Amino acid sequence: MKLFTQHPASVGESYGEHFGVATRFGLRMIGGGLAALVHGVLPFAFQTTGSRTIAALHAEMVAKRADTAQVNTVEFVI
């Protein structure tokens, strides 16, 4: 049971909460990744979707940790 609860507890979440957050993050990463793949083929489409997705997820993680020193570390555009 410890394998399922140790990490979620280390970030202040229950197993169920962590499952929801991780699933939502994963789906958003898939969406951003798919947009970046389409952008590779059609450069006029989804010009900032990949980088906006990365920046939003990073900001959300940093805010959760209250680690504002890392907020501006995503400095590239896909």
C-alpha positions in Angstrom: 0.0 0.0 0.0 2.9 2.3 0.7 3.8 2.3 -3.0 0.5 3.9 -3.8 0.4 6.5 -1.0 4.0 7.6 -0.3 4.4 10.0 -3.3 0.9 11.5 -3.2 1.4 12.2 0.5 4.8 13.8 -0.2 2.9 16.4 -2.4 0.1 16.8 0.1 -2.5 14.7 -1.8 -4.5 11.6 -1.2 -4.1 8.7 -3.7 -7.5 9.8 -5.3 -6.5 13.4 -5.5 -3.2 12.6 -7.0 -4.8 10.3 -9.5 -7.0 13.1 -10.6 -4.3 15.7 -10.8 -1.9 13.4 -12.6 -4.6 12.3 -15.1 -5.5 15.9 -15.8 -1.9 16.9 -16.3 -1.3 13.9 -18.6 -4.3 14.7 -20.8 -3.2 18.3 -21.1 0.3 17.2 -22.1 -1.2 14.8 -24.7 -3.3 17.7 -26.0 -0.3 20.0 -26.2 1.8 17.3 -27.8 -0.8 16.6 -30.5 -1.0 20.3 -31.2 2.8 20.5 -31.6 2.7 17.6 -34.0 0.0 19.2 -36.1 2.0 22.5 -35.9 5.0 20.6 -37.3 3.0 19.7 -40.4 0.9 22.9 -40.6 3.1 25.7 -39.3 0.2 28.2 -39.3 -1.8 26.0 -36.9 -1.4 25.9 -33.1 1.6 28.3 -33.2 1.7 28.7 -29.4 -0.4 25.9 -28.0 2.5 23.6 -27.1 4.5 26.3 -25.3 1.4 27.7 -23.6 0.5 24.2 -22.4 4.0 23.7 -21.0 4.1 27.1 -19.3 0.6 26.6 -17.8 1.5 23.2 -16.4 4.8 24.4 -15.0 3.2 27.4 -13.4 0.6 25.2 -11.8 3.2 22.9 -10.4 5.3 25.7 -9.1 2.3 27.4 -7.4 1.4 24.1 -5.8 4.9 23.9 -4.3 5.0 27.6 -3.6 8.3 27.7 -5.3 8.2 31.0 -7.1 11.9 31.0 -7.9 11.2 28.5 -10.8 8.3 30.3 -12.4 10.3 31.7 -15.4 12.4 28.7 -16.2 10.4 27.8 -19.3 12.0 30.1 -21.9 11.4 28.5 -25.2 8.6 28.4 -27.7 7.5 25.3 -29.6 
